[in-house]
Amino acid sequence: MSYVPRESVFKNGDSIFKVTLLAARRAIELNDGAQKLIETTTKKFSTIALEEIGQGKVRYKIKDKKA
């Protein structure tokens, strides 16, 4: 089983809720056939997604709310 250090995922002071949503969405993309952005030995999409976030390959973008 792979271990993704919490410090690598939250190094930018991100919210656990935002990271959870980002990882879930990225894992779905990987499950649907998206290419991995990193080299890894794990086959679990959720772990791959967290590793990609930890290495800064996947980020979230906050949309501006317009009234």
Residue pairs with C-beta under 8 A, 6 or more apart in sequence:
2 40
2 41
2 42
2 44
2 47
2 51
4 47
4 50
4 51
4 54
5 54
8 54
8 55
9 19
9 50
9 53
9 54
10 16
10 19
11 54
18 60
19 53
21 60
22 49
22 53
22 58
22 59
22 60
23 46
23 49
23 50
23 53
24 46
24 49
26 49
26 52
26 53
26 58
27 45
27 46
27 48
27 49
28 45
30 36
30 45
30 48
30 49
31 45
36 48
36 52
37 52
37 55
37 57
37 58
38 48
38 51
38 52
38 55
38 57
40 47
40 48
40 51
42 48
42 51
49 58
52 58
53 59
